[in-house]
Amino acid sequence: QVQLVESGGGLVQPGGSLRLSCAASGSISSIYVMGWYRQAPGKQRELVADINSGGSLNYADFVKGRFTISRDNAKNTVYLQMNNLKPEGTAVYYCNAWSFLGRSTLNYWGQGTQVIVSS
């Protein structure tokens, strides 16, 4: 089992910045990719960025150049630095992790953290 706890959401003005954190606990050695998704009201959940165990990064086109995903292995934490936020970035942001269990893969979600971009 893996537990994910997000923090760092809040209200920010357009053009502002926020940093989200996702702390993982439990069977963390089995995790092979962690990432951030977001879900805006009335819309489907979508990938924002992820990072795999080899350090490869993947970003959605709509955040390239503005958001940065990183991890601190010593703290078992993944971060999402969000710069130049836009109103359409208003959403609940969820931390996600995939892990191996034998020949199976398991998917985990955090509880989500609200980000509101508004003046």
C-alpha positions as CSV (number, residue, x, y, z in Angstrom):
1,Q,0.0,0.0,0.0
2,V,1.1,3.6,-0.8
3,Q,-0.3,6.7,0.9
4,L,-0.1,10.1,-0.8
5,V,-0.7,13.4,1.0
6,E,-0.7,16.6,-1.0
7,S,-0.2,20.1,0.3
8,G,0.4,23.6,-1.0
9,G,-2.8,24.6,-2.8
10,G,-4.5,27.9,-2.4
11,L,-5.6,31.1,-4.0
12,V,-3.2,32.9,-6.3
13,Q,-3.5,35.8,-8.7
14,P,-3.0,35.2,-12.4
15,G,0.7,35.3,-13.2
16,G,1.5,34.1,-9.7
17,S,3.2,30.9,-8.4
18,L,2.5,28.0,-6.2
19,R,4.4,24.9,-5.2
20,L,2.5,21.7,-4.5
21,S,4.0,18.9,-2.5
22,C,3.1,15.2,-2.4
23,A,4.6,13.1,0.4
24,A,4.5,9.3,-0.2
25,S,4.6,6.7,2.5
26,G,4.1,3.0,2.8
27,S,5.6,0.7,0.1
28,I,7.4,3.5,-1.6
29,S,10.2,1.2,-3.0
30,S,7.6,-0.3,-5.3
31,I,6.7,3.1,-6.9
32,Y,7.9,3.5,-10.5
33,V,6.2,6.7,-11.5
34,M,4.6,9.6,-9.7
35,G,2.8,12.5,-11.1
36,W,0.2,15.3,-10.9
37,Y,-3.2,15.4,-12.4
38,R,-5.8,18.1,-12.2
39,Q,-9.6,18.2,-12.5
40,A,-11.5,21.4,-13.2
41,P,-15.2,21.7,-12.5
42,G,-17.2,19.8,-15.1
43,K,-14.1,18.5,-16.8
44,Q,-12.2,15.2,-16.9
45,R,-9.1,14.6,-14.8
46,E,-6.0,15.2,-16.9
47,L,-2.3,14.6,-16.6
48,V,-0.2,17.7,-15.7
49,A,3.2,16.1,-15.3
50,D,4.9,13.0,-14.1
51,I,8.4,11.7,-13.3
52,N,9.5,8.1,-13.4
53,S,12.0,6.2,-11.3
54,G,14.7,6.8,-13.9
55,G,14.2,10.6,-13.6
56,S,12.5,11.0,-17.0
57,L,10.0,13.9,-17.0
58,N,6.7,14.2,-18.9
59,Y,4.6,17.4,-19.2
60,A,1.3,18.2,-20.7
61,D,1.6,20.7,-23.5
62,F,-0.4,23.3,-21.7
63,V,2.1,23.6,-18.8
64,K,5.4,23.3,-20.7
65,G,7.7,26.1,-19.8
66,R,5.7,27.1,-16.8
67,F,5.5,24.1,-14.5
68,T,8.3,22.0,-13.2
69,I,8.0,18.6,-11.5
70,S,10.8,17.4,-9.3
71,R,11.4,14.9,-6.5
72,D,13.4,14.6,-3.3
73,N,14.1,10.9,-2.7
74,A,15.3,11.5,0.8
75,K,11.9,13.0,1.8
76,N,9.9,10.7,-0.5
77,T,8.3,13.8,-1.9
78,V,7.4,15.0,-5.3
79,Y,6.9,18.7,-6.0
80,L,5.1,20.7,-8.7
81,Q,6.4,24.2,-9.1
82,M,3.7,26.2,-10.9
83,N,4.7,29.6,-12.4
84,N,2.8,32.1,-14.4
85,L,-0.5,30.5,-13.4
86,K,-3.6,31.2,-15.5
87,P,-7.3,31.3,-14.5
88,E,-7.8,28.0,-16.5
89,G,-5.4,26.4,-14.0
90,T,-8.1,26.5,-11.4
91,A,-8.7,22.9,-10.4
92,V,-8.2,20.3,-7.8
93,Y,-4.7,18.9,-8.2
94,Y,-4.2,15.2,-7.4
95,C,-1.0,13.3,-6.7
96,N,-0.8,10.0,-8.4
97,A,1.5,7.0,-8.1
98,W,1.9,3.7,-9.9
99,S,3.6,0.8,-8.2
100,F,4.5,-2.8,-8.8
101,L,3.0,-5.7,-6.8
102,G,4.4,-8.9,-8.2
103,R,3.3,-9.0,-11.8
104,S,0.5,-6.5,-11.2
105,T,0.5,-2.7,-11.1
106,L,-1.4,-0.6,-8.6
107,N,-2.6,3.0,-8.9
108,Y,-2.9,5.4,-6.0
109,W,-4.4,8.8,-5.6
110,G,-4.0,11.5,-3.0
111,Q,-7.0,13.4,-1.6
112,G,-6.4,16.4,-3.8
113,T,-5.5,20.0,-3.1
114,Q,-7.5,23.0,-4.5
115,V,-5.8,25.6,-6.6
116,I,-7.7,28.8,-7.5
117,V,-6.3,31.3,-9.9
118,S,-8.3,34.5,-9.7
119,S,-7.8,38.2,-9.2
